[in-house]
């Protein structure tokens, strides 16, 4: 991948988006790093006055200026990474995939996964060597979560050998009780947590924390081995 991606990962509700938004507000073109919104939806030129005004208004009120990445980017990503795409399809198709949540969660996971395919490919095709910070990318996937730690580790090992690894990972974590409190008190309720009790949320966060710790450790080790030329 041409652009060095830096992924923010962590359990749901820990503050990943808050950190990402804060970084975006601090970013300037002179920085030695960039972020997804700056790369994929750059500031409109003054000649495009209508969009320029809308951009300035959104920036003033700290609202995101973002547009949907065209589907063609995701198709190219899947073509370039056919084994990864097939692995993800298999994981989303297994019978024990979040059986309690229902079929709609498969569609949600598939949609978010394909959106990541689009984002990664679009950033890659920019051919920029400036590190780009990405919030919840390919390393933050619910279909990798398993209640059995050994099965999760095995699935994650196979996944990380196939996925384009980021240059670095920003891993955020906190006490599981604090995270659950935040999830229960915030207005935004994500689909995977809708209708869950406190105990169910706590169990979910424990699984996410384990997955994120494994991802951080394993992806760092793989990146290090790639840089030294070993496999």
N, C-alpha and C positions, 0 to 999 in steps of 0.2 A: 504494500500500500504506500503510495507516494507521500501522503500527508501523515505526520505523526499524530495519532489520536491519543488523547488522554481521557480515560473514562472515569466518571464518578459512579461509584457503586456503594451499596449499603442497603440494609433492610428497609422496607417501606416505612415512611413516617419519621425517618431519622434526620431529615433535613437536606437531602441531596439537591432538590430543586431550589431551596432557599439559598444554598451555597452557590449553585450555578447562576441564579439570577443576580446575586451580589457580585459575582465575578464579571458578568456581562455589563453591569452598570459601571464597573471600574475600568473596563477595557477601553483602550484607545488604539488607533491604527499604528502608533509608534511602539506598542508593546511587542515583546518577543514571543507572544503566544496569541492565539485567537480563539474564537468560540463558534459553535455551529451556526448561530443566527447571522454572525458577521460574514461567514463564508458562503452560506447558501442563500441568504437574503440580504445582500449588501445595501448600503444606503442609496436610495434612488437619486439620480442626478437632478439638479435644479431644473434642467430642461423638461423633465417629467414632473411638472409643477404639482399636479394633483396628488400623485403618489408621494412626492417630497413633503408636501404639507401634512398628509396623513401620517407619514413616518415621524415628522417632528412632533405632532400632537401625541402620538403613541409614546414617543420617547419622553416627552414632558411628563406624562401621567404614568410613566414606568410600565407601560404595556408592551407586550412582545410584538415585534414586527416580524412575522413569519408567514411563509406560504408553504403549501403542500409540495413536496418534492415529486416530480413526475414519475409515474410508474415505470417508465422505461429504464430508469436507473436500477430499480430492483430486479428487473428481468436480466439486465447485464450482470449484476452481481451474482444471481443464481447460475447463470451460464458460466461464469468464471470460477464458481465454487460449487460444482454439482454435487460433490460428496457431502459437503456441509448442508446444502439445501435438502438432500435426501435424508440425512440424519435427522434434521429438524422436523421434516414431514413425518418420519417414523415416530418420533417422540410425541408429536401432537396427535398421532393416530392410535397410540397404545390404549388398551382397554382401561387401564387403571389411571389414566390421566385425569386427575382432579374429579373423580367420579361424582362427588357430592355436589359440585358446582354446576354440573349439567353441560350440555352440548354448547351452550352459548359461550362458555369460557374458552373452548377450543377456537372459536372464531375470533374472540378477543386476542388470544395469544398469537394466532396466525396473523392477524392484522398488525399487531405491534411488531412482530418479527419482520414482516415484509416492509414495514415502515423503516426499520433499522437497515434492512438491505438497501433501501433507497438512499438513506442518509449516508451510509458508509461509501457507497459507490459514487455518489455525487461529490462528497468531500475528496475522495481519491482522485477523481477526474479533474479536480481543480489544480492538481500537480503543484501543490504548495508544500514547502518543507517547514512551514511554521507550525508548531504544535497546536492542535485544535482540541479544545475541551468539549467533551460530549457528555450530556447527562443521560444516564440509563441507556447504555448501548447494548451491544451483543453479549456482554458479560452479565447482564442483569435480566435473567430469563426465568420466569416461574415454572416453565416446563422441565427445568433441571432439578427442581425441588423434589426430594423423596424423603419419606419418614425414616427409611432405613439408611443410616449414614454410609454404610459400605456400598450400597447400590448407588447412592448419590455421588460418592467419590469416583466410582467406576464410570458413570455416565459423564461426569464433569471431565475426567481425564480424556475420554474420547472426544468430547466436544471441543476442548481447548486445543487438541491436536489439529482440528479442522478449521477453527475460526481464525480470521485475521486478528492477531493479537495487537492490542494497543501498545504504544510506546511506554506508557506508564498508567498506573491506576491510582486514583484518589479514593481511598476506602474510608468511609465514615461509619462509626458505630457509637452506640450508647447503651446504657443499662436497659435491659428488655422491658422492665416495668415502666420506665420513663417513656419508652417508645409507645407502649400500649396506651398509656395515659394520653399521649398526644393524638393517637389514632382515634380514641374514643371521644375526644373533645373538639377535634377540628371539624370544620364544616364540610370539607371535601372528603367523601367516602369513595374509595376506589372499588371497582367491581368485585375484586377477589375478597374484600373484607365485608361486603354488604351482608347484614343479617347475622354476623358472627358474634358469639358471646366473648366476654373478656378472656376466659380460659382458652377459647379457640384462637383468639388473636395472639395470645401469649405463646401458644404452641406454634403458630404460624411464624412469629418473629424468631423463635428459637431455631426453626428450620432455615429461615433466611440468613440468620447470623452465621450458622454453620456453613451454608453454601457460600456466602460472601467471603468468609475467612479462607475457605478452601480455594476459592477463585483467586483471591489476592495472592496467596502463597504459591499456588501452582502456576499461575500466569507469569508471576515474577521469575520463577525458576525456569520456565520455558523460554522466556525472553532472554534471560542471561545465557542459557545454553545456545540460543540462536546467534547471539552476538559474538560468542567465542568460537562459533563454527561447529559445535558438537551437536549431536542429535540424540 
